[in-house]
Amino acid sequence: MTQNSPVRPLGVRENFVLDDRIRGVPPGTAGLDSSLVGQQGWRPADGRMALPVLTLDEAAFAANRDLFLRYISEQGVAVAPHAKTPMAPDLARSLVEAGAWGTTVADIRQATVMLKAGLSRLIIANEVGGSGGASRLATLAGAWPDAELLVFADSVDAVNALAGAWRAHAELAPLRVLVELGAGRAGARTTAEAEAIADAVMATGGRLLIAGVATYEGAAAQPAAGRTDAVISDLLAMISDMFLRLRARLGGQAPLVVTAGGSIFFDKVVAALSPVVSRDGNATLVLRSGAIFFHDHGTYDRSLGVLDARQGFAIAGEKVSARQSFRPALRLWAEVLSRPEPGLAICGMGMRDVSFDQGFAVPLAIHRAGKLQAGALANAKVVKLNDQHAFLALEPGTDLAVGDVVEFGISHPCTCLDRYRVIFGLDETGHVRHAFPTYFG
């Protein structure tokens, strides 16, 4: 869909030094302040940058950001985007500054990264383990006393570990705990188990507080689409029921959070949970979608096609195509290294460089001497990856030469971004505008 309002540009606050040990940085570059990267004239299509390299179409990311934030605003819900996808504080911050409720992380170390970047409202969308994890979380909370932390718990054992750590640190403010129910991954499997978790939290003498209820519906997906619908519907119904049980326990004055929603079934979450949350008057439904802001040419493209089939996306009260509205923002650039057979090209990109767990990269375009070659890659397909080679099957007569730069779309941002220390943001001309550091550990 077309956006009428101007897209807010991305900004960078993380400052660091670039040199040619980093993917993408041209050979001979040393001691370059990252704030100066936009002045270098780097452009992956012309082969000057070290390839392979992953880039972010900044305009596409910003448009996806503004579109999804518009959607949640119109639906009356909130979002805490999952930062594990890029682990890039600048990108996480851009979402909060544009209107996101907070930020989601998967573990304590990721929380540290975001807290150091100034992002202080965090959902730790996972259990932290036993006494060791609870103690580490207490140390983190002590170092950041003004942070607003919410953590998952799906067992009485997990609650007891957290309570023990918080009793040992009496100076800490009470920890807010989200009772997690689930299917297919972590999470209590029954309402009775969830009630026992709530009982355990309330028995801590105020050291832990019930913050609400949580789930991740994506883990409930089944091989059969019809079965997926049933399992997710049952899970969300259990979440709704548990939310009402918690409200009855706590009374109407306690603010509660209900959180679910990845990048595939967020419409189901909104449809199932928004009515009960909105009627409550003192609760917030928080989605945790993360990959939606990057989209892709593979698994998320297909998933949004399924979402469209169930007419799950609406803007301004009208059903629109999510698949056509969101734009793939990531590109992988690699050179042709060899043309050993007429129908085969070997590109300098492999399993060390690109995701492959949910489909291979998709060849999009050829750039020769920095110039786009129109229509040159009809029906080309990646059919195999080695560690550092991609096998690109070609139709007879495809004009693809050694040294050409192939622009690929990727499938599954989460397992592609984590291969890169720096994400280079491109402007509308394909030149590097920003360098976003990542902190995958």
Secondary structure by P-SEA (a helix, b strand, c coil): cccccbbbbbbbcbbbbbccccccccccccccccccccccccccccccccccbbbbaaaaaaaaaaaaaaaaaaacccccccccccccaaaaaaaaaacccbbbbccaaaaaaaaaacccccccccccccaaaaaaaaaaaaaccccbbbbbbccaaaaaaaaaaaaacccccbbbbbbcccccccccccaaaaaaaaaaaaacccccccccccccccccccccaaaaaaaaaaaaaaaaaaaaaaaaaccccbbbbbbccccccaaaaaaccaaaaaaaccccccccccccccccccaaaaaaaaaaaacccccccbbbbccccccccbbbbbcccccccccbbbccccccccccccccccccccccccccccccccccccccccccbbbbbbcccccccccbbbbbbbcccccccccccbbbbbcccccccbbbbbccc
